[in-house]
């Protein structure tokens, strides 16, 4: 191995101690950072990070040709098989197939593999996963992250999410993929400040974290920390909120854009990825690849191909069978009462003289009042009283007439109590009556969510429903934006847990984005009708999503007024209900009907229809117009993937053991029997489960694991059966402990990796085991070697195991690892060890020529791979050069017709040109570091397999 190359898997001596290199990175000035775990006695099992240039005086790379041999005398070669397996698990995949993510504790649904496969095909894994609500974007992101972790590219991860989503994402990714994210909510931040030294960057202390975008927006301290940190992977959930809309970038967009420049991989998640504007969507694409789009107003599918994946239920229906059950939808209407009718008459007769006709936001104030009234009289009264208070504070006589009208309406609204509120009475009939939902709140596995956009409506429902439904204390909870991050997460957690008292969730539209409400709930009531088809989709998607086991029951509450004007306006909303149902049955994307892809803009369209007096028939016809949408042309209609096609792209990794359970059990027994570890554990063969009490060493190793992931009494229960783990995830919702008691035993669990590190440390000082095998003939020897050729960033590009075969006086001949297994039966688990006397000196003489042969073979593979990568690199660099020209041409066009003074234009133009140059220089450097392979291969002698003499 050259002096310039240290690859993952190398053994090095630093400061008179021996270390195993787990990962390497490059510093900004080209130096090398080594992440290592200790092998020699004083540093055994300690993790450390060294800057190579500071350690050159003490650093020694161990020469594989000097490998010493040790005969394995253990029964069935237990020690050697463990050692070899532990090293085999550290081999990083270098192809574009799935090796890990598809084996997580999830249902094997091939369509969810597609985003990871698509990302792995790209030079850089940066992707927007834009599948429709409920298809499993969280799982899809977990699969991709697991693949990158398996490849050594996922040590440092940052997830940015909504406040209400943090616990859900943290738990899902730990329970199913064992990705240990430390939650930096307000409570977590306080806890961390007590643990780390003052001023230390928490994003360096914890490698994997999840934080809310609002925390980053408000906290200048954390924004500073972000500027000083880099990540392997950044995940941005609900990414549409980070898109740039208009000329001014929001704080969310600026933060996401900054993060995009501080990471190698970026994963964006959004069910509503665009607002119909090419410029807005381009802002997301430019965060993934700032070189892709020169003109945000004019680009094609080809420019952004590979950067996103978008499917609807119809695109994947052949793969999910009955995973999505047909909805049971109903409109629950009731005639208005006299008191309501009086308020409607007053409302329809309002004639404001001074109140701004532009009204509140994008609608007239009278429309704002009507929208509030459609929610509840309480919400309308709150709106009226707030406006009266504001107008009276201005002490302007011009408002006197309008205030008097508002006071009259307020008087009418106060007359509408619970008995006179028809929609509320209809809700009680729905919940209590024999012909309703047959829901009484006594069954802990039958919960109900009621949506309303108005907080005052939620307060009204909370104040009256408990007594009316005879529900116990805490049976009703509210979820709205006024709650803190911790409070929002606690409400969502409680609603999904069987043993919690909550039965009825009153939710504002803060709960319409992302969160899972379907675990114990399949009933959803719209107490007020959304004025946006996208909001319909978001609300309904909380219970109608992958994993729902009951047919979703959805009800829309409607008051039927006698007032013709109000009744006509209400029928506009009924058109929206009908359109949402049609979209669900046919095209899956109701937002395409309005064509603006933005909730606020959709609500404005509905308000305009009401204010203009448009008939329901005309409104319905407008929503049926088949206008060509530029975004749909870009995004297409989804990608239909057959299960067979995707199945060809998954690989089950090679192993010397039949199961993860067998491997970990053997490792634990070995550590106790031969290392005196004193571990307290039990193995349950009947269900492939391990019980392990954490030792002090394990506690120290995992001190930075999230508190929530640490088991009760420090006792781990791990199962290699993904179905058992999924059952534990479901059972956790019925227990006080919200996190699953059983953790998933697979290669990426920290305990499995810890055991592997401990086993590797069993062979020190450049040793390799010798195994005398009856499957090999007398005079026949195979020197098993691993070879690793990294790129400039230290990431494996060629990573193979080969056998160097010697037969009497013949050889060396190269065998593939599969051929070695076939010849020797190493993976059969039925080897016997007669422990004969061996001439280790004669075998030792074979090591240097075996290392040389393995190196020559690996370097031949390196040359083949280098030719492929050079061709790929040249195409990529040519593409970058062409794109840079397009960006510079676009810059010239932007300023060509400017009539501003040159003294202003030229500095702006130079600044933008420097920015273009910086972006492309970064990508040129990244491409060269990633696709340029080091000159020599790192070789390690794994074992010597020899025939019985």
N, C-alpha and C positions, 0 to 999 in steps of 0.2 A: 504494500500500500504506500502511495506517495506521501511525502511529508505534508502535502497540502490537503490530504484527504483523511477525515475521520468520519466514518459512516455509522449509523445506528447498528448495533450488534457488536461493535468493536469492544475489545477489552483494553483498557489503558491503565497506566500507573500515573497517578498525580499525587504529589506530596507524600511519597512513600506508601501510598495506599492503592489498592486495586479497585477499579470501578468498571461497571458495565454501562456502555453508552446506550441510552434508550431513545434519544432524540437529539438532533442537531439543528441549529438555526443560524442564520446570518445576521450580524448587526448591521446598522445603517452604513458603517464604513467598511463593510466587507469582512469583518472578523467573524469568528465562529464561536457560538455558544453551545456548550455541551450540557445536556440534562442527563444525569447519571444516577445509578444506584450502587451503593457500596457492596463489595464482595469480600474484602479482607476483614480481619477480625475487628479492628477498632472502628471501622465504618460500616460494618455489615448491616444491610437493609436501610441505611440512611440515604435519603434522596438529596442530591446537591446539584448546583448549577455552576459551571466554571466558564469564565471567559478565556478562551484558549491562549490568546496573546499574553495574558498575565501569568500563564502557567508553563510557558515554553521551557523554562529551566528545569522543571521537575517532571514534565510530561514525557512518557514513554509509551509508544504504541507496540503492543506485544506482537512479535513475529510468529505467525502460525506455523512456519516451518520448524520452529523450536518447540512445538507442542510435546509435552511429556505424556506418556501413556500410563493408565492405571487399569489393571484387570478388574472387572466387575465380578465379584463372587457372591452377590446377593441372589436369593432364590428368584428364578424366572427373570433375572436381570431387572429387578424392580427399580433399582437406583438409576440405571442407565436409561431405561425407557422413560422414566419421569424427567430426567435431565434433557433427553432429546425432545420430548414432547413440549417441555417448557420453552426450549429454544425455538421449536417449530412454531409455537404460538406467537412468537415475536416477529415472525416473517411477515412483512407488509405486502399486501396485494399490489401489483403494478399494472393490472389490466383495468378494463372498464366495466367489469361485471360486479354483481352483488355478492359479497362474501359474508356479510354480517347482518345488515339491517333487516333482511327478510326473515331472520331467525329470532327476532326479538319476541317479547311476550305480547304479540298482537295476532289478530286473525290473518291468515295468509291470503290477502286479497291482492292479486297481481297489479291491478290498476294503481294501487298505492306505491308500487315500486317504480313507476315510470319517472317521476321527477328526479329521483336519485340516479337512475340510469341515464337520463338526459343530461344531468349535470356532470356526471363522470365522463361523458363523451366530449365535454367542452375543455378547452385549454385551461380554463379557470372555473372553479365551481361557484358560479354566481347565478342565482335563479330566482324568479318570482313564481311561487306556487299559487296559482289563482283559481283553483278549483272551487266550484260552487259550494254554498253553505251546506255543511253536514257531511261532506265526502271524506273528511279525515286529513286536513292539511297538517294538523299536529303530528299525526302518525307519519305522514310523508316526510316532514322535516326531520323527525327522529330517525327514520331510515337513512336519510342522507348523512346526518351527523354521525350515525354509527359507522357508516362506511368510511368517513373521513377519519374518525378516531382509529379505526382498524388500520388505516394507512399512515398513522402517525401525524395526521394533520388536524387534530381536534383537541389538543391539550388545553388551549385557552379559548373559552367560549363566552360570549356575551349575548344575552337575550333581552330585548327591549319590548315590553308589552303594556297593555292597559292595566290599570290598578286592579280591576276586578279579575283579571286573567292570570295573575302571577302565581298564585298557589296552584291553580289548575294545571298550568303548563309545567311548573316545577314537579308536581306529583306525577303527572303522566310520563314525563321524560325520565324520571328516576325509576318509577315502578316498572315501566315496560322496556326501557333501554339502559337503565343504570347510568344515566348522565346526571352527575350530582351538582345541581345548580344551587348556589347559596342565594337566598332571597334577600334583596336589599330593599325591602319596604321600610316604612318608618320604624317599625319595631326591630327589624333586622339590622338596620343601620345603627340604631342605638346599641344593640348587642355587640356588633362588630367593633364599634368605637371603644368598648370596654376590653376588647381582646388584642387589638393591634396597637403598636406604638403611635403616639400622636403624630400626625402628618404623613403617616405611611399610606401609600396608595392602596386602597382595598382591592382594586382591580389587578394588582400584582400579588397581593397576599392570597387572594382567592382566584384560582385559575378559571373557574366556571361560575358565573353569576347571572342573576335575572333581576332586572330593575324596571321600574315604570318610566314611561316617557315623561310623565308629569314631574317625577322626582328630578329627572335630568333637566327639565325646563326651569324648575324653581331653584335648584341648588347650584350656585356658581362654583362651589367647591367640587361637586361631582363632575361638572363640565370640565373643570381644570384637570381632574384626574383622568378623564377620558382623553384629553389632548395629549397626555403623557403615556398612554397605554396602547398596546397593539394586541390584536386577537387573531387566532386562526380562523374562527367562525363568528360572525355576527348574524343574529336572527332578529328581524323586525316583524313583529306581529301586527295585524291590522295596518298593513303598510300603506293603504290608501290615504291614511291620515298624514303621511309624510310626503305625499306628492305636492309638487309646486303648482299652485293655482293662481293664475294672473302673473303680473310683473314682479310682485313682491314675494319673497320666500318667507314662509312661516318659520317660527322657531323650531317646530318639529322637523320641517324639511331640512333646515340647516344642521340640526343635530344628526339626522340620518345620513346626510351627505358627508358630514365629518367622519362618522363611523365607517362609511363605505371606503374611505381612504386609509383607514387604520386596520384593515383586515384583509386576509387572503380570500376567504370564502364569505359570501353574503347570501343569506336566504331570506327572502321577503314572503310574507303570507298575507293574502287578501282574497276574499270572495267577491269583492267589488273593486277591481283593480283600476278602473278608470272612470272619469266623469263625462265621457263622450268627447273629451278634448284631446287631440293628438299631443299637444304640448304638455298636458298634465301627465299623460302616460309616458311620454318621453323623459320626463324628470325622474321617474322610477327606473326606466331603462338606463339612463345615464349614470345613475348611482351604481348599477350593476356593471356597466361598461361605458365609461365616459367617452370612449372613442367611437361608439357604434353609430351615433346619430349626429350628423353635422347640422341639419336644419330640423329643429323640433316640430316644425309645422308641416314638413314634407319628408316623409320617410316611408319605407316599405316593410313588408313582413320579412323580406330577406335580410334587412339591416339588423333586425332584432331576433332572428331565428336562433333558437337554442337558449334564449334568456328567460323564457317563461313557459309554463304549461297551464292550460285552462280546459277543464272538462265540466260538463253538467251531468245530471243523473242519467239522462238519455244516452250519453256517450259510454257509460260503463255498466249499463243495466244487465248486459249479458254475463257479467262477471260476479254480480252480487246476489242473483236469484231473488230471495225474499227479504233482503236486508232492509229495503225501504218499503214500508207497508203503506197501503192507500190511506189517504187522509179521510177522516169523518168530519165533514164541514157543515156548519149550520148557521143561519142568521136568526137570532133571537130578538124578535121585534115586539113592542108593546105600545099601544096607543098612548098619546100624551094625556096627562091629567089637566084639569081646568087651570090649576096654578101654573103649570108649565106653559099651557097655551097662552095665558096672559103674558108671561114673560116673552114668549115668541112674538106675540103681537107687538109688544113694546120694542123688542129688538128689531123686527123688520121695519118698524116705523121710525127708527132713529134718523135724524136729519141734522148732522153736525154742521156747525157754521164756521168754527175756528180750528177745530182739531185738524192737524196736518192730514190732508187727503192722501199723502203717501203712507200714512198709517204706521203701524208697528212693523218695522223690517220691510218685507216685500209684499205686504198686503195691507188693505185698508183697515182702519181700526174697527170698523163695524164687522169686517170679516174675522178679525182677531177675536172679537167677542163671540161671534157665532161658533168659531172653532172651539173656544173655551166652553161654550154652552153644550156643544156636542160631546164634550168630555163629562162635565157635570155642572149643575148650578153652583156648587161651591167653587169650582175653578173660575167660572164666569164672574161670580161675586168678588173673588179675590182680584181679578183683573180690573173690574170696575172700580173697586175701592182704591186700588193702587193708582189708577189714573186720576180719580177725583183728588186724592191727596196731593198728587204732583201738580195738577192744575191749580188747586187752591193755593199752593205754596208760591206760585208765580204771581198771584194777586193781579191778574190781568182781567179787566172787565170783559174783554172779548170772549173769554171762555165761559161766561156766566150761563149762557143759554145751553151750551153743551154739558156743563156740570149739572144743570137741572135735569136734563134728559137722563144722564147717567144715574142721578139719584133716584129718578123714577124707576129705572130698570133695577137698581139695587133693591128697592122696596119689593118689587115683584119677585126677585130671586130669593129674598129672605123668607118668602111665604112657602117656598118649596122645601119641605122637610123630607125625611126619609120616606114617609108614607106617600108623599105627593111626587116623589121622584120615580117616574115610571120605569126607567131603565134599571134602576137599583132593585125595584120590586121584581122585575123580570129576572134579574140575576138571582134573587132569592128563590124564585120558582125553579130556576134552572138547577140550583144547587140542592134544594130541599124537596122539590116535587118529584113524584114517581115517574113523570115523563121527561125529566131532565137528565142530568149527567149521572144521577144516582151516586152522588158523592157526598159523604158526610164527615170526612176529615178524621175518621177513626182508624183507618188503615194506614200504617206508616209507609207502605209501599205504593200508595195512591195519593200523590200530591198534585197540587193545582197551582198554576201561575196565572195571574191576571195582570195584563199590561195596560198602562195608561201613560200618556205623555205628560200629564199634569200632576205635579206633586200634591197639590191641594186635593185632587180627586183621590189619590192614594191615601191621604190623611182621612178623608171622609170614609172611605171603605174600611180603613183600619178601625176607625172610631165606632162603626156600627156593625161590622160583620161578626166580630167575636161573640157578642151577646146573641145576635140573631141565629148564629150557627152553633151556639153553645160550645165554643171551642175553648180549650184550656189556655192558660197564660202561656205566652211565647209561641202559640200555634201559628200566629200571623207575624210575618216579618216583611219589612220594606227594604227594597234595594234601589238606591238612587244616587245621583252624583254628589249629593251633599255629605255622604258618608266618607270617612277616611279610607285610605287604601286597605288598612288592616280590617276595618269594619266591613267593607265590601267583600273581601275574601272570606271572612268568617260567615257572612250570610250565605254566600254561594256554597261554602263547605257544608254548612248545616242543612241546607235544602237537599243536598245529595246524600246525607247520612241517615241511615235507617233509625238509629237510636236517638236522634234529635227530635225535639218536640214540634218543630216547625212543620206545618201541613200546607199552609197557603202563603205563597210569595206574591206580594204586591210590588210590581216592578215598573220603574220608568224605563225609557228607552236606552239608558245607560247599560241595561242588561241585554240589549238586543244584539250586541256585538260579541261574538266569540264564545261566550261561556256555555258550558254544558249544563242543561237543566233536565236532561232526559233520563237520568239514572232511575229516579223513582217517580217520574212525572210523564204522563202522556196526554195531559189535558191542559189546554191553553185558551184563555178567554181574552179577547180584545174588548176591554170595557169602552174604549173609544176607538174609532176607525182611523187608521193612519191616512194621512193625505199624500203618502208616498208609497209607490209600489215596492221600492227597495226596502222600506221599513217593514212592509208586510213580510217580505222574504226573510229579513233579519230576525224579526220576532218569531215567526213560525219555525225558523231553523234552529231555535233553541231546543225544541223537543222533537222535531222531525229531522233526524240525523242518523248517521251510521251508528249502530249499536242500540237503537230504539227497538224494544221487543214487543211493544203494543202499538196498535193502529193509533196514530195521533188524532185526538179529538180537539177540534178547533171551533170556537164559537165567536160570532161577532154580535155585540150588543147594540141594538138600535132602538131609538125612540121614534115613533111614527107621529109626526105633528099634523094637525089639521091645517095650520097656516100654509097656504099654497107656496109662498116664497121660500119658507124654511123647508117645506117638504121637497120642493124642487132641488134645493141645494143638497139635501140629504141623499137624493137619488144620484147625485154626482158621485158621492162616496160609495153607493151601492154598485155603481159601474166599476169602481176600483176593486171591490170585493170580487166581482165576477171576472175581471181581467186577471187578477192574481190566481184564481182557480184555473182559468184557461192556460195561463203561462205554466203553472205547475204540471198540468196534464200534457202540454204540447212542447213548448220551447224552453222551459226550465229557467228562463231569464226574464222576469217581468220588467226589469229595468229597460229592456230594449223597446218596450211599447211607448214609453215617454221619450226615450232617446237622449236624455240629458245626463243620466248616470250619476246623479247627485241628489241626495235626500232633500236638501233645501230647495234646489231648483225644481224638483218634482212637486214639492208642496206649493211652490209658487205657481206652477201650471194649474194645479187644482184650484188654488185661490183665484187665479185669473178666470177660470171657467165659471166659478161662482159669481165673481164680481161683474162679469160681462153678461150674466144672465143666460149663459149657454145651456141649451137643453141637454138632458142626459143622452139623448140619441146622437146629437152632434158631437158631444164629448166622446162617446163610445166610438163614433166613426173616426174621429181624429186619432184615437189610440190604435186604430187598425190600419192607418196609412202605412204603406210599405216604402219607407224612405231609406235610401242607401246610407248606411252608417260607416264612416271611415274606420272607426275603431273595430267594428265587427269584421271588416275586410282584413284588418291587420291581425286580429286575434283568431279569426276563423271560427269554425263550428265545433272545435274540440277534436281530439285525436282518439279514434277508436283503436284500442289495442286488444288483440286476442290474448287469452291466457297462455296459449301455446307459445306465442312469440316471446312473451316476457319470461316464461319459464326457462327459455334457452339462455337467458342472461343471468342466471343465478348459479352460484357455485357453493357446494358444501366443502369446507376446507378439509385438507388431509389431517388425519389424527392417528396416533398409535393407540388410542383408547376408544372404546365403544360409545362413551358418553361423557359429558361434563362431570356428572356425578362420580363416575368411576375414576376420573383423573383427580378431582379434588380429594376424594377419599384416599387415594393412594398417596397423594402429596402430604396430607395431614398425618397419615400413619408414618410416613417416612420421617417427617419432621420430629415426631415424638420418639420414634424408635432409634433413629440414627443421629438426631441433632439435640435430643434432650429438651425439646421445646416446651414440654409440659402443657400442651394444649388440651382444653376440655371440650370434647366434641363427641357427637354420636352420628352414626350413619344409618339411615332407614332405607334399606334396599327396596322395600315394597313400593315406595312412592318417590324414589330418587331424591330424598331430602336429607340435608345436612343441618345438624344443630351445632353451633360453634359459639362458645363464650369468648368474647374478645379478650385477649391477653393485653398486658400493659404495652407490649410492643405494637400490637395491632392498633390500640387506642392512639398511640403516638403517631403511627403511620397515617391514620385517618382522622387526625385532629381537625382537619379542615373540611371534613365531610359535613354537609348540611345537618343541622341539629335534628330536623324532621326525619332524616334518613337513618339516624342512629337508633338501633332497636332498643326496646324496653329491657332494662337490666343488663344491657350490653350483650344480649344473647341473640345471635343471628340464626334465622331459619331460612335456608336457601333451597330452592327446588329447581331441578333441571327440566321440569315439565312446564312448558309455557301455559298449558291449560290450567294447571294447578295455580300458577301465579295469577292468571286472569281471574280465577275464582277468588283468590285472596284479595285481589283489588276490589271485587264486588263485595266480599264479606266485610271489608274495611268500612264500607258505608253503613254497616249495621252495628259497628262497634264504636266504643269511645275513642279508640286509637284510629285516627282517620287515615293513617298511612298503612299500607298492607303489611301484615305481620310476616308474610313469606316474601322473600326477595328472589329475584330471578338469578339462577345460577347459570351463567354463560361466560364466555371468554372475556367480556368487557366488565364483569363485576369486579370491583376493586379487590375483593378477597381472593378471587381466582388469580388475579394478576400478582397480588402479594405472595401467594403460595408459589407461583412460578418463579418470582425473583428469588425466593428463599431456596428453591430447589437448584436453580442455576448456580447459586453461591456454593453449592456442595462440591463443585469441581473448580479448584482455584489454580492460580499460578500456571495458567496455560496448559491445563490438563484435559485429556479426553479419555473416555472409557474404552476398554477393549472387551468385545463380546465374542466368545467362541460359540459358533452356531453349527448345529448338525445339518442345517440346510445347505451349508457351503462345503465344498470338497476339500480334501487335504491339499494344502498349498494354495488355497484360494483365499484372497483377502479383498475386502472393499473398504476403502477409506472414505467415509461419508463426510462431505464438506458442504458448507453453506457459502454462497457468494453474493456479494452486494456491491452494485455499482450505483453510487448516488449522483444526483445532479449537484449543481453548485450550492443549492440550499441545504444539502445533506439529506434530501428525501430519496428513498430508494427508487431507482428507475428499472434496474434489473435485479431481481432478488430470487435466487434459485437454490435448491439443494440438489447436489449431484453425488453420485458414487464413483470413485476412481477404482476401477477393477483391475486387480493383479491376479494372474493365474500361472502359478509356477514361474516360469521365466518370461511369460507373456504379459504385456501391458506397458503402460497404463491405458485402460479403455474407459471412456466415460459412459456411465449409466444414468438415466433419469431417476428421479426419486421414486417414481411409480415402479420402475424396473427394479430398483433396490428392494422395495417392499415386496414385490412379487418373488424375487429371488430368495429373500431371507425370512419372510413371514413376520417381520418386526411388529406389524399391527395386528397379529392374530391373537395375542394375549395368551398363547399356549406354548410359550418357549420354556425349555428346561435348561438349567445351567449346571453342567457337570463340574465346573470349576477346575479344568485340567491345568497342568503346568504349561505355561506358554513361554516362548522365547520373545520377551518384550523388546529385546535389543534388535532382533531381526525385523520385527514389525515397525519399530521406531525408524529403521532405515528406509522404510517405504513412505514415511510422512513427507520429507522434502519433495520427492518426485510427484507425490500425489497432490501436494499444494501447488506445484508448478503446473501440473496438468489441469487442475481445477481452475487455476488462474487463467491459463491460456484459453480454456473453454469459455470461461466467463467473459473474457475480453473479446472473444469472437462474437458472443451474444451481444456484448457492449457495442461492437462495431455495427452489427446488424441493427440494433436499436438506435444507434447514433445516426445511421443513414436514414432511418424512418423519421427520427426527430428532426434531423437537419432539413429534410424535405418539408416536414410540418412547420418547422421554425421559419424557413424561407417563405413559405406561403403566408404564414402569420405576419412576418415582418413586412412582406409586400402589401398585405392587406392594411397593416397599420400605416405604411407610407401613403397608400392611396387615400385612406381615411383622413390622414393629417392634411393632405392636399385639399380634400373636400372641406374640412373645417376651416382652413385658411382662406379658401375661395369664398366660403360663406361669410367669413369675417370681412373680406373686401366688399362683398355685396352689401353687407349691413351698413357700412359707412360710406358707400359710393355716392349716394344721393343726399348726404347730410348737408344741410345749409348752415350748420353751426360753425363757429370759427375753428380754424385748424389748430389753434393753441389749446382748444378743449378736446377736439376729436382725436388728435394724434396720441396724447397720453393715454386716453381710454383704449384706443386701438392697440397700442404697445402693451398695455396691461393685459388685455384679452389674448394677445398673441403669446405673451409669456406664459399665460395660464394654459393655452393649448400646448405649447412646447413642454411644459412641466408634466401635463397629463400623459402625453405620448412618450416622453422620456421615461416616466415611471413604468409604462407598459412595455416599452422596449427592454428596459432593465429586467423587469419581471420575466418576460418571455425568454431572455437569454439565460437568466439564472435557473429557470425551471426546465428549459429544454436543452441546456448544455450539460453533457455528462462528464464527470471526472475521468481522468486518463486511466487509472488503474482500479482493479477490483479489490475489494476487501474479502479475504478468504479466512474462514474459521474451520478448523478440524472439529467436527462434531463427535465422531466416534470411529473406531476401527472394528470392522466385522470380519472375523476370520474363521476358516473351517477348522474342524477338530482334526488333530494330527494323531 
